[in-house]
Amino acid sequence: MGLDLDYVDGQTPLEDDEKEGLLIPTIATRGELDEFEQQNIEQAIQWTLTRNFKQQDIFSETFVREVHKRMYNQVWSWAGEFRKTNKNIGVDNWRVSTELKALLDDAIFWAEHDTYLPEELAIRFKHRLVSIHCFSNGNGRHSRLMADIIIDKIFKSPVFSWGAANISNEEDSRTAYLKALKTADNGDYRLLMTFARS
């Protein structure tokens, strides 16, 4: 039985060859996939909580890829590898590495020159990272964890809640998140910063 996924607004569809990278052949539905991915993500979060990372390590391609790999390596064979296909969002696949390097260089500059307050720096990084869309799957969750790592490990501030206060209505929370992302696409980060702390 193949992997049959239903997609909600804002999710990036997987190509057939990407689906072949599934490491757990018994997974057949979106619900099952979400459950296994969440278990893997929780292990990655635990990994981040038990370690200290330096700014120069966090703002590196190696680290960005390592975080994604740790989030999904028990579910997808291509975890931590840049996508090889174009998606409905993100830069052309051949530009991923170059755009990520530009973002990492910008983030180092922002941090060293106090260009933005810590929360705004983390949110701007998260937004640019998800806009690049480095990986075949999990870019939103990955970019949120990266923002949490930045705010926690570099700036010693509490991690973001990412709409957890609205957990009673997940659909409304997702709608608010997507609206905040679209507003940030136009250069206004206020909604995304508010959502991150709601």
Long-range contacts (C-beta under 8 A, 24 or more apart in sequence): 1-28, 2-28, 3-27, 3-28, 3-33, 4-28, 4-29, 5-29, 5-30, 5-33, 6-30, 8-174, 9-174, 9-178, 10-140, 10-174, 10-177, 10-178, 10-181, 12-87, 12-88, 12-89, 12-90, 12-133, 12-136, 12-137, 12-139, 13-87, 13-88, 14-136, 14-137, 15-85, 15-136, 18-78, 18-83, 18-85, 18-136, 18-137, 21-76, 21-77, 21-78, 21-136, 22-75, 22-76, 22-77, 23-74, 23-75, 23-76, 23-77, 24-74, 24-75, 27-75, 33-75, 36-74, 36-75, 37-71, 37-72, 37-75, 37-138, 39-74, 40-71, 40-72, 40-73, 40-74, 40-75, 41-71, 41-72, 41-141, 41-145, 43-70, 43-74, 44-70, 44-71, 44-145, 45-145, 48-145, 48-148, 48-149, 48-152, 48-153, 52-153, 53-149, 53-153, 55-108, 55-111, 55-154, 56-108, 58-146, 58-149, 58-150, 58-153, 58-154, 59-104, 59-107, 59-108, 59-111, 60-104, 61-97, 61-100, 61-101, 61-104, 64-100, 64-104, 64-129, 64-134, 64-146, 65-134, 67-142, 67-145, 67-146, 67-149, 68-134, 68-135, 68-138, 68-142, 71-138, 71-141, 71-142, 71-145, 72-137, 72-138, 76-136, 76-137, 78-135, 78-136, 79-135, 80-135, 81-135, 82-134, 82-135, 83-133, 83-134, 83-135, 83-136, 84-136, 85-136, 87-133, 87-136, 89-131, 89-133, 90-131, 90-132, 90-133, 90-134, 90-139, 91-131, 91-132, 91-133, 96-132, 96-133, 96-134, 99-132, 100-129, 100-132, 100-134, 103-128, 103-129, 103-132, 107-150, 111-154, 118-150, 118-151, 118-154, 118-155, 118-157, 119-151, 119-157, 119-193, 119-196, 119-197, 120-189, 120-193, 121-150, 121-155, 122-147, 122-148, 122-150, 122-151, 122-155, 122-160, 123-147, 123-184, 123-189, 123-192, 123-193, 123-196, 124-189, 125-150, 126-192, 126-196, 127-181, 127-184, 127-185, 127-189, 127-192, 130-181, 131-185, 147-196, 160-196, 160-197, 161-196, 161-197, 161-198, 162-195, 162-196, 163-195, 163-198, 164-198, 165-198, 166-198
